[in-house]
C-alpha cells in the first residue's frame, strides 16, 4: 500500500522552507499532495489558482508530488484523497503547541496521523507572512523562494 500524505497550507507564497519539508518528506512517503487550503476570510497576496500553477510548475518533473486546492477541513480532504498522513513543518515552540493540538483532534476525528518535521535551523526565520510583507514593499524575495518558483508568471 502506498504511503500518501497531505502537506496542507496556504502557501502564499511557497517558500524554501516549504520546499525543504516536501523534499524531506519524500524520503519516507511514496506520494505527497500539496493541499492549498482555501479560506475566504484570509486575505492572500496571490490568488489560489496562481499558487496552484506556480507549485505545479515547480514539481512538474516529479510524479510523486501533486497540487490541489481544497475547501474545508484538512482531515476531510485527506480522507477524500485516501491519505493516511498529514505532513506539517514547524519552526518554533509556538508552532509545535498549535500543531500538537490539531494533530490530536485530527487523529480522533479520522485516524489520520500527523508527522511534524522541524524546520532546518537556517530556514527558521522564513515565513510566507514575512515574504508577503517584503513583496508588498517591493523587496527582492528570491533568496526565500525555491529557485525554480516563478512568482512573476501570469
C-alpha positions in Angstrom: 0.0 0.0 0.0 1.3 3.4 -1.0 2.1 5.9 1.8 0.3 9.1 0.7 0.4 12.3 2.7 -1.2 15.7 2.5 1.0 18.7 3.0 -1.6 21.4 3.7 -1.1 25.2 3.9 -1.9 28.5 2.3 1.5 28.6 0.6 1.2 32.3 -0.2 3.9 32.1 -1.4 5.6 28.6 -1.3 8.9 29.3 0.4 12.2 27.4 0.5 11.1 26.2 3.9 8.0 24.5 2.4 10.2 23.1 -0.4 12.6 21.6 2.2 9.7 19.9 4.0 8.4 18.3 0.8 11.9 17.2 -0.2 12.5 15.6 3.3 9.0 14.0 3.4 9.6 12.3 0.1 12.3 10.3 1.7 9.7 8.3 3.6 6.4 9.0 1.7 5.5 7.5 -1.7 3.3 10.4 -2.6 2.6 13.9 -1.4 -0.4 16.0 -2.2 0.3 19.7 -1.6 -3.1 20.9 -0.5 -3.7 24.6 -0.8 -6.4 25.4 1.7 -8.9 28.0 0.5 -10.1 30.3 3.3 -12.3 33.1 2.0 -11.7 35.0 5.3 -8.0 35.1 4.8 -6.6 37.8 2.5 -3.9 36.4 0.3 -1.3 38.1 -1.9 -1.6 35.6 -4.8 -4.9 34.1 -6.0 -5.4 30.4 -5.3 -5.2 29.4 -9.0 -1.9 31.1 -9.4 -0.5 29.4 -6.3 -1.6 26.1 -7.7 0.0 26.8 -11.1 3.3 28.0 -9.5 3.7 25.0 -7.3 2.6 22.5 -10.1 5.2 24.0 -12.4 7.8 23.7 -9.6 7.1 19.9 -9.3 6.2 19.3 -13.0 9.0 16.7 -13.3 8.1 14.8 -10.1 5.1 12.3 -10.4 5.2 11.7 -6.7 4.0 15.3 -6.0 0.7 16.8 -6.9 -1.0 20.0 -6.1 -4.7 20.7 -5.3 -6.8 23.4 -3.8 -9.4 22.4 -1.3 -12.0 23.9 0.9 -13.0 22.5 4.3 -11.2 20.5 6.9 -7.8 19.1 6.1 -8.8 15.7 7.5 -11.8 15.5 5.2 -9.5 16.4 2.2 -7.1 13.7 3.4 -9.9 11.1 3.6 -11.1 12.0 0.1 -7.6 11.5 -1.3 -7.0 8.3 0.7 -4.1 9.9 2.5 -3.2 8.4 5.9 -0.8 11.1 6.9 -0.6 14.9 7.2 2.8 16.5 7.0 3.5 19.7 8.8 6.6 21.8 9.2 7.2 23.6 12.5 9.6 26.4 13.1 9.0 27.3 16.8 7.7 26.0 20.1 4.5 28.0 19.4 4.1 26.1 16.1 4.6 22.8 18.0 1.9 23.5 20.6 -0.6 24.5 17.9 0.2 21.6 15.7 0.1 19.1 18.5 -3.5 20.2 19.4 -4.6 20.0 15.8 -2.9 16.6 15.3 -4.7 15.2 18.3 -8.1 16.3 17.1 -7.4 15.1 13.5 -6.4 11.7 14.8 -9.5 11.4 16.9 -11.8 12.6 14.1 -10.3 10.4 11.3 -7.4 8.2 12.4 -5.1 10.3 10.1 -1.7 10.7 11.7 0.3 13.9 11.6 4.1 13.9 11.0 5.9 17.0 12.2 9.1 18.0 10.6 11.3 20.5 12.3 12.5 23.3 10.0 16.2 23.3 9.3 17.8 25.9 11.5 18.9 28.1 8.6 15.3 28.3 7.4 13.6 29.0 10.7 13.2 32.8 10.2 11.5 32.3 6.8 7.7 32.5 6.7 5.2 33.3 4.0 4.0 36.2 6.1 7.4 37.8 6.0 7.8 37.1 2.3 4.4 38.7 1.6 5.4 41.8 3.5 8.7 42.1 1.6 6.8 41.7 -1.6 4.4 44.4 -0.5 7.3 46.8 -0.1 8.9 45.8 -3.4 11.8 43.9 -2.0 13.7 41.1 -3.7 12.3 37.8 -2.2 14.2 35.4 -4.4 16.5 34.3 -1.5 13.5 32.9 0.3 11.8 31.1 -2.6 12.8 27.9 -4.5 15.0 28.9 -7.4 12.5 27.4 -9.9 9.4 29.1 -8.5 8.3 32.0 -10.8 6.1 34.4 -8.9 6.0 36.8 -11.8 4.5 34.5 -14.4 0.9 35.3 -15.4 
